[in-house]
Amino acid sequence: MIDAATEITTDEYHTGGEPYRIVTGGAPVPEGATVLDRRDWSERNLDDVRAFLVNEPRGHADMYGCFVTPPDPNEGRDGAGSFGMVFFHKDGFSTACGHGTIAGVTWAIETGRVVAVEPVTEVWIDVPSGRLHVLADIDDGRVTAVRFENVPSYVTATDVHIGLPEGDFAVDVSYGGAFYASADAAQLGVSITPEHLPSLVRTGRAIKSAIDDHASTDHPGDQRLSGCYGTIWYERLGTDDEGRLLQRNVTIFADGEVDRSPCGSGTSARLAVLDRRGELARGDRLTHESIVGSQFTGRVLGDGPPSGGHPSVRTEVGGRAHRIGSHTFTFDPDDPLGLGFQLR
């Protein structure tokens, strides 16, 4: 559908440094009965729009965004959905996105799509992995923080050993709306800092590829949610100034994309591991720091329903998003670069 008449508008946000490009006009609304079905439809019908918005020179290899959709049918669930989101990135369409959830709810309140109620606005939104309960703190009309209860999170395997040219690595596999492999960065002999990012990306991609077809990444209810989405490198930093458990992470997802934020769905996946290993008491907060120093908070709320034989936990993740602008993107049919390019 990209041609000389194309004019796509977006609102731009970031959550903890991770971009979020929200399509507000000029593209079809994804079709389907549920947001997961709308993701399937988008893969077949909107991949050119995704590429147009993500590729250079309009985007970059670490760009992220969404198409806004109607909510799923309520089907007797608590709270009617306000809207849905189909997430996209440089390599396709993801099943979950915590930073996008925080930014999307902030956008919805700031633009009036959801009516702000002080001091806390309650929102239910639908994403491909399921319905999320979201609470937004409002102060003088401004969104000051957003926290969401994620879909049930659970561990599927611990200490899975992966042999790579860089060495042997032990990873824990867990689900937080997508499957992640968690690896202690000490195994790579580095700390999680920008100067070590090339080796973190290179080995993180290799771990993701090695675990992608592992049985631990099979979703028990829907194969469309299967497969390893990314590698979470973590680093133990003791406690923060408030005595909370403090860890730094960088998530290498899709094909080498780097999450600048502490990764929302990845935080849920980490919480499930920390709970399983007894490193974080129920109700205590984790301060999860990103490679750029931004922070999310997370905690385990309690037990969740069993998922394919795996005991699950209910997790809450919180952070803050900020608006950075708006765009109107057009297409020149004489442009020899077409839909754009990626250098990584």
N, C-alpha and C positions, 0 to 999 in steps of 0.2 A: 504493500500500500504506500510505500515511500516514493513520492514523485514530486514534480514541480509545485504541486498544490499543497504539499505537506506543511503544516504549521502546528507543531506540538508544544504545548505550554507545560511548564513544570514549576513546582515550588521546591526550593532546595533547603534541606536541613542537614545538620550533623549531630550525631550522638557520640559524645566522647571522642570526637575526631573522625568518626566513620561517616562518610557521606550518605545521604538518602535523598534520592531524586524522585519526587512524587508527581506522577503524570496527572495533570488537571484538565487537559483538553487536547483535542486533535487526534486521539486514538480511540478505537472501539473499546467499549467495556467488555472485558472477557466474559464469555458465555459459559453456562453450566449450572447444574443444580446446586453444587457446593463450591467452595473456594478451591478445594483440591481438584474438582472437575474443571474449574475455570483455569487452573494452572495447566492442565492437560491441553485445553483449548488454546491457551496462550503459546504453548510450545509449538503448536501446529500453525497458528495464525498470526502471532505477533512477534515472532523471533526477529524479523527485520526491524521492527520498531525498537525492540530491546537492543539490538546491535547498533542501531542509529544513535540511541541515547547513551550507550555505554562506551562504544569505541572512540578512540582518538579520531579527530580533534575535538569532538564534543564532550568526550569523557576520558577515561583512562582505565588501565588494567585493574584498578582497585575500586571502580565505581560500583554503586549499589542503588537500587531504586524499587519502585512498585507501581502497579496499576491498582487503582481503587475500584472496589466492586461492591455490589449489594451484599448483605450478610447472608449466611446460610439460613434455611428454615429453622424455626426455633425448636420444634419437635419436643416440646415439654421441658426444655432445659431451663435452668435458672437464668433469668435475665435475657431479654431479647437482644440479638446482635444489632449494633449500630451501623457497622460497615465491615467490609472485608478487604484484604490486601493480597495481591499476587506479587511475590518478591522476585526480583531479577538481578543478575550480576553479569560479569564478563563472559561466563561460560554457560549461562542458562537461567533456570528458574529454581529457586530453593524452596524447601518445605517449611522452614522456620526462620525467623529473624528477630531477635530480641531488641537490637538497636533500632530496627525498623518499626517495631511495635511501639517503642517509646517515642520515636519521632512522629510516627503516624498519628498517635493519639494526641500528641502536642499540637500537630497541624490541625487535626479535626476540631479541637477546642478553640484554637486561635483563629480559625476561619469561620467559626460559628456552625460547623456541621454538627457538632455536639455542643449542647448548651452547657456553659460552665456553671457549676454550683460550688460556692465556697463553703467550707474550706477544702472539701474533697469531692471530686466529680467521679462517679462510677460509670465505667464503660465496659461493654462486652463487644469484642471484635472477633472476627473469624479469619483464620489464616490456614494455609494448606494442612498443617498438622492438627488443627482443631480450634475450638473456641477458647478465648483467653479472657479472664476477668482482670480488668485494669482499674487502678485507682490513681487519679491525678491530683496532686496537691495544688490548690489555687490560692494565690495571695494577691489581692488587689487586681484581680482579673488576669493575672499572669500565671502560667504553668511553671511551677518551681521544681517539681519532681514528678516522676511517673514510676509506678511499680506495678508489675503484673504477675498474676499467678499463672504459671506455664502449664502446659499439658503434663500429665504424669511423666516423671523422669525415673530412669532405672539403669542399673548396671547389667550388662550382658556378659562381660568377661573381664577378668583381672589377670595381670601379668602375662599377657600374650607376647611371646617372644618373636621378634622380627629381625632377621639377619640382613644387613645392608653393607655395601662397601665401606660406609662410614663407621660401621660397628654393629654390635648387637643391641637391640632396644627392647625394653619391656614396656608395654602400654596397657592401659585400662580402657575398655570400650563401654561407652554409656550413651544413653539417649536423652535428649532434652528438646525434642521436636525434630531433631536430626541426630544421626549417629556421629560420635566423635571418638577419636583415639587420643587419650591423654598420656603425655610423655614428660617425665622430669627432664628439664633442660640440662641438669647436671650430667646426664648420660651422654650428652653431646660435648660436654666440657666447656659450656659457655653460659653466660648470664643472658637474660632477656633484655637486651639493649639494642639500639639501632645499629651499632657497628657490627653486631653479630647477625643481623637480619639475613644476609645472603645464605649463610649456612643453615639458619633456622628454616628458611623457605625451601632450600634444596632438599634437606632431609625430611622436612615436614611433608613435602609433596610425595617423597618416596614412601614414607610410612602410610600415608593415605592410600596410595596406589596398592600397597601390599596388603592392606586390611580391607579393601573395598569389597572383595568377594568373600570375606570370611563369614562364617555362620553367625558370628556375633553381631553382624550388621543387617541381619534379616529382620524386617519388621513383622511382628506376629499377626497384624491385622490387615495390612495393605502394602503390597510390594512396591507401590509407588513411593513409599517412605523409606525403602531399604537403601543400603549402600552407605559407605563412609563419606560424610560431607567434609570433614576436615580433621587436622591434627591440632590439638591444643598443647603447646609447650607451656609448662608451668614452672614456677620458681617459688620456693618457700621463703618468706621474708619475716617470719616470726609474727609479731602483732603490731597493730597500728597504735596511734596515740590514745585511742579509746579502749585498748585491750582486745580488739577484735582480731581474729585470724586474718593475716594479710598474705596474699599471694599475688604474684605478677604473672601474666600470661600473654601469649600472642597466639592467635588462631590462624593457621594457614589452611584456607578452605578453597573449595572448587579446585581449579588447577593453578595453585600457587598464589591465589589472592590473599592479601594480608589484611586482617581486621585491625583497624586502628583503635577501635573501642575494646573493652574487655570481653566482648562477645556475649550477647544476652542468652541465646539458647545454649551456647557453650558453658555459660555460668551455671545454668540448670544441670547440664551434664556433669560438670565438676562437682556440684553440690551432692549429686547422687553418689559419686565416688567417695567424697569426703565423709558422707553419712555411712556408707558401707564400711569404710575403713576405720570408723570411729574417731576421725580427726576433727569433727565439728558436731557439737551437741545440737539437738533439735531446738530450734528457736534462736540459737546464737547466730550472729551475723558474720558473714565473710566479707571482707573488703577485697574486691577483685580489681587489680590494677592492670592497665594496658601498657603496651610498649611505649606509648607516648605520655604516660603518667595520668591519664584519665581513670576514673573509678566508677564501678558499679558496686552495689551492695546486694547480697543474696543470703537467703536462709532457707532451711528446710522447715516447712510448716507442720508436716506430719506424714503419716502413711497415705499412700494413694492406692487405687485399685490394682490388683495384679495385672500384668501385661505380658501375655504369652508365657505365663509361668514364672515371670520375674517379679519379685516384690518391687513396688514403685514408691516414690515419695512425691509429695506436693511441694513445689518450690516457688519462692517469690524472688524476683529480680527487680532492682530499681536503679534508675539513673536519670539523666536530664538531657534534653535535646534543645538545640538552638537553631532558629531560622537564619539562613545566610543569604537568601535572595530568591529571585524568580528568573525564569528563562522562557524565551520563545525560540524554538529551534526550527530552522527552515532547511530545505534541500535544494541545491543547485544541480540540475540534471547534467550540466556540463562539467561538473566536478569529477576529475579522473579518479579521485580516491573513493568515490561512491559512498557506501555506508560507513567508511572509515577503516581503521586498522588497529592492531595491537602490536606493541613491540615486546611484550612478554606474554 
